[in-house]
Structure formats: structure tokens, C-alpha cells
């Protein structure tokens, strides 16, 4: 994966996901060892490959619920790999390159799939939950790099920086609107609410909507749509 070119790699990913769905971990027990090794390198192509591998396993296992025996194994994968993933995200969100945007996009999408049905016990820990919300908020608030400020709306939606912002909104939406309603999670989200993070998200959303209304060709419509969902659903929960 790390040595393959972009086009070839994109063809390998669906195959990898299919294999993982059926053969992991019984027939491929060392897959996560390889993935972790890639994520812990200082080589950008290797880290990118590691992110694609982690996304593949999260996507393949996203429907494993707590009543499924394999969920225990999935939760262990999250516990072992997501601290490094968090560190990577914190580094990427401060960068401007298209490569950084692609890696952040993949990382936030991996979080999306890892939490599709429920938050693992590890991600429910207050410190971890706040740390991830910080990443999402920083991504939502980040000024999009000039390379992604293309005029054509179709090309704009395809850019990784806009996709990263979209999944940051999506993950915030899932956490605040879905997980905050779970009794055991209320105290965590009350603390997050006390930090006025919701206000920051609202300010960014209004700025984005204002630019779109003024005809500025720099806003991603899919991103704004997910932001709309966050605001419309959250308005009832944070009154």
C-alpha cells in the first residue's frame, strides 16, 4: 500500500476491505501490527497507507454492535490505534498541504465508522472525548487552504480539505445529538457545553452561510448541509 501509486491504491482499498470483512482477524492476525507500524512512521506515504488500512478495518467492522463477540476485538483495536490517530489529526489540522488534507479526511472518516453504532468504552472516557471534539472543532474552524478555494462547485466538493470539514461536522453532530442523549454520557457533554464549543461551531456556520448567500465561490455545499443538520438538530437539545 505504501509503495503503490494513488490510482493503484484506490483500486486496492475495496479489495482490502472485502478481505478484512471475512478474514480478519482469524486468517490475517498481523494486519493491525502492520497498520500500527505504518501509522508510527515519520514517512508521509507510509502514514497515509496506515490511515487507509485503519479506515478499511473501521469501515468493514462498523456494524459490529456490543452484542457481537467481535465487538470486543474492535474496541481493542480502537483503544490501541486511536491515541496515535488523535496525535496525527492534531498535527494535520495545523498544516496547509493537499496531502495533509487527504490524511485528515481519512482519519476523521475512520472515526466516523468506528463510532457508527456506539462509542467504545475508551472513546467514552471524558479526556478522550474532549480531545476528539477539539480536533473536530479545530477542523470546522480552520480556514480552508488556498488550493481548495476553487471556483467550480463540483471540484470544490471533491477536495480533501472540504471533505475533512464535512466529516468534522458530521462527527460533532453524531456526538452531540446522538451520544449526548445516552444517560451515561450526559455529564461529559455538559462539560463540553460549558466550554462554549457549540457557540464556536455556530459562529463558523453563520460565517459560512453568510459567504454562500453573498455568492462567494468558496463554500462546500455538502459541508454546509452537514452543518445545517448539526444546528437544526442541536437547537432543541441545547435550549
C-alpha positions, 0 to 999 in steps of 0.5 A, spaced: 500 500 500 505 504 501 509 503 495 503 503 490 501 509 486 494 513 488 490 510 482 493 503 484 491 504 491 484 506 490 483 500 486 486 496 492 482 499 498 475 495 496 479 489 495 482 490 502 476 491 505 472 485 502 478 481 505 478 484 512 470 483 512 471 475 512 478 474 514 480 478 519 482 477 524 482 469 524 486 468 517 490 475 517 492 476 525 498 481 523 494 486 519 493 491 525 501 490 527 502 492 520 497 498 520 500 500 527 507 500 524 505 504 518 501 509 522 508 510 527 512 512 521 515 519 520 514 517 512 508 521 509 506 515 504 507 510 509 502 514 514 497 515 509 497 507 507 496 506 515 490 511 515 487 507 509 488 500 512 485 503 519 479 506 515 478 499 511 478 495 518 473 501 521 469 501 515 468 493 514 467 492 522 462 498 523 456 494 524 459 490 529 454 492 535 456 490 543 452 484 542 457 481 537 463 477 540 467 481 535 465 487 538 470 486 543 476 485 538 474 492 535 474 496 541 481 493 542 483 495 536 480 502 537 483 503 544 490 501 541 490 505 534 486 511 536 491 515 541 496 515 535 490 517 530 488 523 535 496 525 535 496 525 527 489 529 526 492 534 531 498 535 527 494 535 520 489 540 522 495 545 523 498 544 516 496 547 509 498 541 504 493 537 499 496 531 502 495 533 509 488 534 507 487 527 504 490 524 511 485 528 515 479 526 511 481 519 512 482 519 519 476 523 521 472 518 516 475 512 520 472 515 526 466 516 523 465 508 522 468 506 528 463 510 532 457 508 527 453 504 532 456 506 539 462 509 542 467 504 545 468 504 552 475 508 551 472 513 546 467 514 552 472 516 557 471 524 558 479 526 556 478 522 550 472 525 548 474 532 549 480 531 545 476 528 539 471 534 539 477 539 539 480 536 533 473 536 530 472 543 532 479 545 530 477 542 523 470 546 522 474 552 524 480 552 520 480 556 514 480 552 508 487 552 504 488 556 498 488 550 493 481 548 495 478 555 494 476 553 487 471 556 483 467 550 480 462 547 485 463 540 483 471 540 484 470 544 490 466 538 493 471 533 491 477 536 495 480 533 501 480 539 505 472 540 504 471 533 505 475 533 512 470 539 514 464 535 512 466 529 516 468 534 522 461 536 522 458 530 521 462 527 527 460 533 532 453 532 530 453 524 531 456 526 538 452 531 540 445 529 538 446 522 538 451 520 544 449 526 548 442 523 549 445 516 552 444 517 560 451 515 561 454 520 557 450 526 559 455 529 564 461 529 559 457 533 554 455 538 559 462 539 560 463 540 553 457 545 553 460 549 558 466 550 554 462 554 549 464 549 543 457 549 540 457 557 540 464 556 536 461 551 531 455 556 530 459 562 529 463 558 523 456 556 520 453 563 520 460 565 517 459 560 512 452 561 510 453 568 510 459 567 504 454 562 500 448 567 500 453 573 498 455 568 492 462 567 494 465 561 490 468 558 496 463 554 500 462 546 500 455 545 499 455 538 502 459 541 508 454 546 509 448 541 509 452 537 514 452 543 518 445 545 517 443 538 520 448 539 526 444 546 528 437 544 526 438 538 530 442 541 536 437 547 537 432 543 541 437 539 545 441 545 547 435 550 549 
